[in-house]
Amino acid sequence: MTIEKQWQTICHKDDLVKNSGVCALLANEEQIAIFQVKDDVFSVGNWDPIGQANVLYRGLIGDSKGQIYVASPLYKQRFVLNSGKCLDDETVAIKTYDTRLQNDEVQVLA
């Protein structure tokens, strides 16, 4: 049986902090990290697969050759926000979520 993904309203855009992350729970209790960088909003799984903890929302935002990333606060691996790939270890990735602003509400497809 396939579960159909649906847009979930997570928070208001004013709850976001530019160039920083916030943590939220999806309806299935999964933690996500939401980042606003300039006018773009990205959502990724909050789980750091290397540090083995839900901490990515605390990471630092950066740019490497045009790829916006979050650096884990634990061991500093960099994860690209729109693809989830790790710039420091190609065998590791994080989950990404389609994200949109709808009537000033942040929505995630999950």
C-alpha positions as CSV (number, residue, x, y, z in Angstrom):
1,M,0.0,0.0,0.0
2,T,1.4,3.4,-1.0
3,I,0.8,6.3,1.3
4,E,0.1,9.5,-0.7
5,K,2.2,12.5,0.4
6,Q,0.3,15.7,1.4
7,W,1.3,19.3,2.1
8,Q,1.5,19.9,5.8
9,T,1.4,23.4,7.2
10,I,4.4,23.5,9.7
11,C,4.6,27.2,10.8
12,H,4.2,30.8,9.7
13,K,7.0,32.3,7.7
14,D,7.6,34.8,10.6
15,D,8.6,31.8,12.7
16,L,11.7,31.3,10.5
17,V,15.0,33.0,11.3
18,K,17.0,34.1,8.2
19,N,20.2,32.1,7.6
20,S,19.4,29.9,10.5
21,G,17.4,26.8,11.2
22,V,14.3,25.9,13.2
23,C,13.1,22.4,14.2
24,A,9.6,21.1,13.7
25,L,7.6,17.9,13.9
26,L,5.8,16.4,11.0
27,A,2.4,14.7,11.5
28,N,4.3,11.3,11.7
29,E,6.5,12.7,14.5
30,E,9.6,12.9,12.3
31,Q,11.8,15.8,13.1
32,I,12.7,18.2,10.3
33,A,15.0,21.2,10.1
34,I,13.7,24.3,8.2
35,F,16.1,26.9,6.9
36,Q,15.4,30.3,5.2
37,V,18.3,31.4,3.1
38,K,17.6,34.7,1.3
39,D,14.1,34.2,-0.2
40,D,14.3,30.4,-0.3
41,V,13.0,27.9,2.3
42,F,14.5,24.4,2.6
43,S,13.4,21.5,4.7
44,V,15.6,18.5,5.5
45,G,15.5,15.7,8.0
46,N,16.9,16.9,11.4
47,W,18.9,13.6,11.9
48,D,22.6,13.9,11.5
49,P,23.6,10.4,10.2
50,I,27.2,10.8,11.2
51,G,26.7,12.3,14.7
52,Q,23.7,10.1,15.2
53,A,21.5,12.9,16.7
54,N,18.7,15.3,15.8
55,V,20.8,18.4,15.6
56,L,20.9,19.7,12.0
57,Y,18.7,22.7,12.7
58,R,21.5,24.0,14.9
59,G,24.0,23.8,12.0
60,L,25.7,26.7,10.2
61,I,24.6,27.8,6.8
62,G,27.2,28.1,4.1
63,D,27.8,28.2,0.3
64,S,30.2,26.0,-1.6
65,K,30.4,26.7,-5.4
66,G,26.8,27.8,-5.4
67,Q,25.5,24.9,-3.3
68,I,23.8,26.1,-0.1
69,Y,24.6,23.7,2.7
70,V,24.2,23.2,6.5
71,A,27.2,22.2,8.4
72,S,26.4,19.8,11.3
73,P,27.1,21.3,14.7
74,L,28.7,18.0,15.8
75,Y,31.4,16.9,13.3
76,K,30.9,19.7,10.7
77,Q,30.0,17.6,7.7
78,R,28.2,19.7,5.1
79,F,24.9,18.7,3.7
80,V,23.4,20.4,0.6
81,L,20.0,21.7,1.4
82,N,18.3,21.1,-1.9
83,S,19.7,17.6,-2.5
84,G,20.7,16.2,0.9
85,K,24.1,15.0,-0.4
86,C,27.1,15.3,1.9
87,L,29.9,17.3,0.5
88,D,32.4,15.6,2.7
89,D,31.4,12.0,2.4
90,E,29.6,10.8,-0.8
91,T,28.3,7.7,1.0
92,V,26.1,9.7,3.3
93,A,23.0,11.8,2.6
94,I,20.1,13.4,4.5
95,K,16.4,13.4,3.6
96,T,15.0,16.5,1.8
97,Y,11.4,17.7,1.6
98,D,9.6,19.8,-1.0
99,T,8.8,23.0,0.7
100,R,6.7,26.0,-0.2
101,L,5.2,29.2,1.1
102,Q,1.4,29.3,0.8
103,N,-0.3,32.4,2.2
104,D,2.7,33.1,4.4
105,E,2.6,29.6,5.8
106,V,5.5,27.2,5.5
107,Q,4.3,23.9,4.0
108,V,6.2,20.6,3.6
109,L,5.3,17.7,1.3
110,A,5.4,14.6,3.5
